[in-house]
Amino acid sequence: MIVGSELLVIVGLCSVALGGISGFALLAAVDAPESLRRLGVVDPRRVQQLHLDWIIMGCVIGFVGLAVPTLPDWLSIPAALGGIINPLTFLPMAFSKSIAATGWFKLVSFVSFCSLCLGLVGACVWQIATLVG
C-alpha cells in the first residue's frame, strides 16, 4: 500500500497529468464552446478553473511529498484527499450553475478544504519539528 509522502508524489503527478489532458477541454472551451455545450457544459469558465487547479494542486501536493519524506499517513492521507477533491469540485459546476448552492456540495467543499488544510499545515509543522528536533 502506498502511503506517506509517496502517496502525495503519486497524487501530485496524476493531478498534473490530468491538468495537462484537461487542456484539450480548455482549448475546446475557448475555440469551440458549442462542442462543450453539446456535452452539457453550461459554464465553460469552470473548465479553465478545473484545468488550472489540477495543475496547481498537483504541484503543491507533489512538492509536499518530496519536501517532507517522513510525513506520516495521518497527515498525507488528508492532504491527498483534499488535493484530489478540491479540483474536482469545479467539474459539477461546469454542468450546473446552481449546484454550488446545494447543501451536499457545500459540505463536500468544506470537508475537502479542511482535509487539505490539515494535511498541508500538518506537513509544515511536522517538517519544522523534525528539523528542529
N, C-alpha and C positions, 0 to 999 in steps of 0.2 A: 504494500500500500504506500502510495506517495503522499507524504505529508510534510509539515515543516516548511522550511524555505524552498525545498524542491517543488512543492505544490505551487507556491507563488510564482516561481520561474516558469513553470508549465502554463499556469493560468495566464500569466503575462504574455508569453509567446503566442498562445492561442488567441488572446484578445487582439494583439497586434495583427495577427494573420487575418482574423475576421474583419478588423478595421480596413486592411488592405483590400480584401474581397468586396467589402461593402462600398468601396469606391466606385464599383460599377453601378450600384444603385444610386449613388450620389451623382454620377455622370448622367444617369437617366433622369434624375430629378431636375437637373439643370438643362440638359439638351432635349429631353423628350418627356416632359412631365405628364403628357397624356398617356404614355405607356404605364406609368405608375398608377395613374387614376384608374386605368382598366383593371389593375390588380387590387384595387380597393384602397389605395393610399389617398387620404384626404388632406394630409398635412405634410408635404414633401420636405419642409424645414426640419422635421423630426428625423428624416433620413440622414441629413447632414449632422445633426446632433448625435445620432447613433454612431455614425462613422467616426466622428472626432472623439467621442467618449470611449469607444472601443480602443482606439489608438492611445489616447492619453492614459486611460486606466490600465491598459496593458503595460505601458512604460512604467507607471508608478508601481504597480504590483510586482512586475519583474524586477525592478530596481530594489524594492524592499527585500525580495527573495535573495538577491545577490549580496545586498549590503548587510543583511542580518542572517548569517549562515546557521546560527544556533537557535533560531526562532522556534519556540515550542508550538505544538499543534493547537493549543487552546488560543493562540493568537493568529496563527497562519490560516486556520480554517475560517474564522470570521472575516479576515481580510480578503480571502479568496472569494467567499460568498458575496460580500459587498462589491468586490471588483467584477464579479460576473453579473450580478443582478442590476447594479446601478445603470450600466449602459443599456441593458435590455429593457429598462422602463421606457425608453424612447420608442421602442417598437410598437407597442399597442397604441401609443399616442399618434403614430403615423397613420393608423387606421381609424381612429376615433378622436374627435376633438373634445368629447365630453368624458372620456374615461378617467382623466386625471382628477375629476371631481368625485369619483366614487370612493366609498369608504375602504374597500379592499385594496384599491390602488394606492391610496394614501398610506395605508398600513404597511403594505409591501415596501413602498418607497422609504418610509420612516425606519422600518426594521433594517432595510438594506444599508441606509446611511449610518445607522447606529453600529451595525456589524462592521462596516468599513472603518469607521472611526475607532472602534475598539481595537481592531487589528492594526491599524496604522499607528495610532498613538501608542498602543501597547508595544509595537515593534520598536518605536523610538525609545521608549522608556527602558525596554529590555536591553537594547544595544548600549545605551548610555550606562546602565547598571553593570552590564558585562564588561565594558571598557574601564569603568571607574573601579569596579571590583569591590 
